[in-house]
Every structure is written in C-alpha cells, then in structure tokens.
Amino acid sequence: MSKGFTLIEMLVVITIIAILTTISIPLYQGNRKKMVLKNITNKLAQDIRKAQEMAMATKEFQCGIPQGGYGVYFVKNEKKYILFADCDGNEKYDGGIEKFKEINLEKEAQIYQLFPSSPLTITFLPPDPTTFINQTTTFQSAKIFIKIDNKTSSVEVLSTGLIYVK
C-alpha cells in the first residue's frame, strides 16, 4: 500500500479550500470597511484631543500664543478636516495663517453629518479649557458622523470637553 494521496483526495481538498475562500472574501471586505471606519473615527477623536491638549498647554503657534486657543473645523460632505490655532480669538476658523494641519480621510470615507450645523467649529480656550461649539458655549455637544458606504460612526464632543467615540 502506498503512503501518498490519490488524485481524487487532492481534488476534494482543493475544492473545499476554494469554496471556503469564495465564502470568506465578501466577509473580509465588510469587516475591512468596519475596521477602516473604526480607525478613522478613533483618529478623529485623537485629533480633537490634540487640539484640546494644545489649548491646555498654551502651545505657541506662528502668531504667538493663540488668543482663542486651538480647534477643529469640519464641513459636511468633505473628505478632510482642519486643526487650527485661533489667532484672533473669535472662536472660529478664518483660514490662512490659522491652519495648523489639514487631515484627509481615507478615500472611501466622508464627513456625513454634523450637529449642530455645517460648517462646525469646535474650539478649546485655555486654561480649563472652555469648549466653544460654533462660537458659543450654549450647545451641550457637537457630533461628527463619518460614513463609508452604508456604515456610519460618530464622535461626540460635550461642552464639558469630554470626547466619545460611538
């Protein structure tokens, strides 16, 4: 009796592997998009925390220590957001010299929805830091929704400065 595999046994094993691979590829693609969405949302929360920390540390910028602290600027349906230093102290992003860093989202992701409105500006004013949402402290929170295909995730920033990933 020989100790090898027969041709039929090899074909059966190859067929089983092919079937399992065919089934698992669509599952992998769906999970990949979930992971990309999760990573983007976590990075967004980290960038908001970075602006908050820079405000608390009164970090210097090109204009010196920004009068209005640091913040993050969002526009609905965009594929990017901007970290900025509020040099003139008006609690909003004015462009130009105030831009600290522009962050591009993954190619399939976009800022899907913003609450309370678009454009959305979240600014942190030292030393506490005080949180301004669209130039006011009256809003209880701001929400940024990120979308990839039909999957969404969000980051919520409370007026107290707490940041939640949902």
C-alpha positions as CSV (number, residue, x, y, z in Angstrom):
1,M,0.0,0.0,0.0
2,S,1.4,3.4,-0.9
3,K,1.7,6.3,1.6
4,G,0.6,9.2,-0.8
5,F,-2.6,11.0,-1.6
6,T,-4.8,10.0,-4.5
7,L,-5.7,12.5,-7.2
8,I,-9.4,12.4,-6.0
9,E,-8.4,13.2,-2.4
10,M,-6.3,16.2,-3.7
11,L,-9.2,17.5,-5.8
12,V,-11.6,17.2,-2.9
13,V,-9.3,19.2,-0.6
14,I,-8.7,21.9,-3.3
15,T,-12.4,22.2,-3.9
16,I,-13.1,22.6,-0.2
17,I,-10.4,25.3,0.1
18,A,-11.8,27.1,-3.0
19,I,-15.4,27.1,-1.5
20,L,-14.2,28.4,1.8
21,T,-12.2,31.1,0.1
22,T,-15.1,32.2,-2.0
23,I,-17.3,32.4,1.1
24,S,-14.8,34.3,3.2
25,I,-13.8,37.1,0.7
26,P,-17.1,39.1,1.0
27,L,-17.0,38.7,4.8
28,Y,-13.4,40.1,4.8
29,Q,-14.4,43.1,2.7
30,G,-17.2,44.0,5.0
31,N,-15.0,43.7,8.1
32,R,-12.3,45.7,6.4
33,K,-14.6,48.6,5.9
34,K,-15.7,48.4,9.5
35,M,-12.1,48.4,10.7
36,V,-11.3,51.4,8.4
37,L,-14.3,53.3,9.8
38,K,-13.3,52.5,13.4
39,N,-9.7,53.6,12.7
40,I,-10.9,56.9,11.1
41,T,-13.3,57.6,14.0
42,N,-10.6,56.9,16.6
43,K,-8.1,59.1,14.7
44,L,-10.6,61.9,14.6
45,A,-11.2,61.7,18.4
46,Q,-7.4,61.8,18.9
47,D,-7.0,64.9,16.7
48,I,-9.8,66.6,18.7
49,R,-8.0,65.7,21.9
50,K,-4.7,67.0,20.4
51,A,-6.4,70.4,19.8
52,Q,-7.7,70.3,23.4
53,E,-4.3,69.4,24.8
54,M,-2.6,72.2,22.8
55,A,-5.0,74.7,24.2
56,M,-4.4,73.5,27.8
57,A,-0.7,73.7,27.3
58,T,-1.0,77.2,25.7
59,K,1.3,76.0,23.0
60,E,2.8,78.7,20.8
61,F,2.0,79.0,17.1
62,Q,3.1,81.3,14.3
63,C,1.0,84.1,15.8
64,G,2.4,83.5,19.3
65,I,0.0,82.0,21.9
66,P,-3.3,82.0,20.1
67,Q,-5.9,84.3,21.8
68,G,-8.7,81.9,21.1
69,G,-6.9,78.6,21.8
70,Y,-6.9,75.7,19.4
71,G,-9.8,74.0,17.5
72,V,-11.0,71.7,14.8
73,Y,-13.0,72.8,11.7
74,F,-15.4,70.5,9.8
75,V,-17.6,70.8,6.7
76,K,-20.4,68.4,5.8
77,N,-19.7,66.0,2.8
78,E,-16.0,66.8,2.9
79,K,-13.2,64.2,3.0
80,K,-11.0,66.3,5.3
81,Y,-11.0,68.4,8.5
82,I,-8.6,71.1,9.8
83,L,-6.8,71.6,13.0
84,F,-6.3,75.3,13.6
85,A,-4.9,77.9,16.1
86,D,-7.5,80.7,16.7
87,C,-5.0,83.6,16.4
88,D,-7.6,86.4,16.6
89,G,-9.7,85.0,19.4
90,N,-13.1,84.8,17.6
91,E,-13.6,81.1,18.3
92,K,-13.8,80.2,14.6
93,Y,-11.5,79.1,11.8
94,D,-10.7,82.0,9.4
95,G,-8.3,80.2,7.1
96,G,-4.8,81.4,6.1
97,I,-2.3,81.6,8.9
98,E,-4.7,79.9,11.4
99,K,-4.4,76.5,9.7
100,F,-2.3,74.2,11.8
101,K,-2.8,70.9,10.0
102,E,-5.2,69.5,7.3
103,I,-6.2,65.9,7.8
104,N,-7.5,63.9,4.8
105,L,-9.9,60.9,5.4
106,E,-9.5,57.6,3.7
107,K,-10.6,57.8,0.0
108,E,-14.0,56.0,0.6
109,A,-14.9,57.9,3.8
110,Q,-16.5,61.3,4.2
111,I,-17.9,63.6,6.9
112,Y,-21.6,62.5,6.5
113,Q,-23.4,64.7,9.0
114,L,-22.6,67.4,11.5
115,F,-24.5,68.6,14.6
116,P,-25.4,71.4,15.3
117,S,-24.7,72.6,11.8
118,S,-22.2,72.7,8.9
119,P,-19.6,74.1,9.0
120,L,-18.8,73.0,12.5
121,T,-16.1,74.6,14.6
122,I,-15.0,73.2,18.0
123,T,-12.6,75.5,19.8
124,F,-10.8,75.0,23.1
125,L,-9.8,78.1,25.1
126,P,-7.3,77.7,27.9
127,P,-6.7,77.3,30.7
128,D,-9.7,74.9,31.6
129,P,-10.2,74.6,28.5
130,T,-13.6,76.2,27.8
131,T,-15.2,74.4,24.9
132,F,-16.8,76.6,22.2
133,I,-19.1,74.9,19.7
134,N,-19.8,77.1,16.7
135,Q,-18.6,80.2,18.6
136,T,-20.8,79.6,21.7
137,T,-20.8,77.7,24.9
138,T,-24.6,77.2,24.9
139,F,-24.6,73.9,22.9
140,Q,-24.4,70.8,25.1
141,S,-22.5,68.8,22.5
142,A,-21.3,68.5,18.9
143,K,-21.4,65.4,16.8
144,I,-19.4,64.4,13.8
145,F,-20.6,61.5,11.7
146,I,-18.3,59.6,9.4
147,K,-19.6,57.4,6.6
148,I,-18.2,54.6,4.5
149,D,-20.8,53.1,2.1
150,N,-23.8,52.5,4.3
151,K,-21.8,52.2,7.6
152,T,-21.6,55.2,9.9
153,S,-19.7,56.0,13.1
154,S,-19.6,59.2,15.2
155,V,-17.6,61.3,17.6
156,E,-19.4,63.4,20.2
157,V,-17.7,66.3,21.9
158,L,-19.5,67.5,25.1
159,S,-19.4,71.1,26.2
160,T,-17.5,69.9,29.3
161,G,-14.7,68.8,27.0
162,L,-15.3,65.0,27.1
163,I,-14.9,63.2,23.8
164,Y,-16.8,60.0,23.0
165,V,-16.4,57.6,20.1
166,K,-19.7,55.9,19.2
